[in-house]
Amino acid sequence: MKTYKNFINEFGFMYIGKENAITSKSLSHIKKITPRNLRRLAHEFRVEGFPILSSSEKGYYIPKNLEEITRYKKETRSRIMNLNETVRFI
């Protein structure tokens, strides 16, 4: 089980808001882990209820408000729908 202390140790408070996102390359370098392990770590925290968001153009960040969470969910659902459509036609 991930704790709030684990969360802060791994992701910190520095990246609050999409405008303060950090790229996976930079965060991987800081944490001395591979980008793949970073994605795995982010997933583990997410399924434990920690709000780690990501953007393909900006990187990882902690949402600063409910609007960022809502926008992220909408964008993610759209990507899922597009991927499902692609898979259906292959």
Secondary structure as the mmCIF struct_conf table of DSSP 4:
data_model
#
loop_
_struct_conf.conf_type_id
_struct_conf.id
_struct_conf.beg_label_comp_id
_struct_conf.beg_label_asym_id
_struct_conf.beg_label_seq_id
_struct_conf.end_label_comp_id
_struct_conf.end_label_asym_id
_struct_conf.end_label_seq_id
HELX_RH_AL_P HELX_RH_AL_P1 TYR A 4 PHE A 11
BEND BEND1 PHE A 13 PHE A 13
TURN_TY1_P TURN_TY1_P1 MET A 14 TYR A 15
STRN STRN1 ILE A 16 ILE A 16
BEND BEND2 GLY A 17 GLY A 17
HELX_RH_3T_P HELX_RH_3T_P1 LYS A 18 ASN A 20
STRN STRN2 ILE A 22 ILE A 22
HELX_RH_AL_P HELX_RH_AL_P2 SER A 24 LYS A 31
TURN_TY1_P TURN_TY1_P2 LYS A 32 LYS A 32
HELX_RH_AL_P HELX_RH_AL_P3 PRO A 35 VAL A 47
TURN_TY1_P TURN_TY1_P3 GLU A 48 GLY A 49
STRN STRN3 LEU A 53 SER A 55
TURN_TY1_P TURN_TY1_P4 SER A 56 LYS A 58
STRN STRN4 GLY A 59 TYR A 61
STRN STRN5 ILE A 62 ILE A 62
BEND BEND3 LYS A 64 ASN A 65
HELX_RH_AL_P HELX_RH_AL_P4 LEU A 66 PHE A 89
#
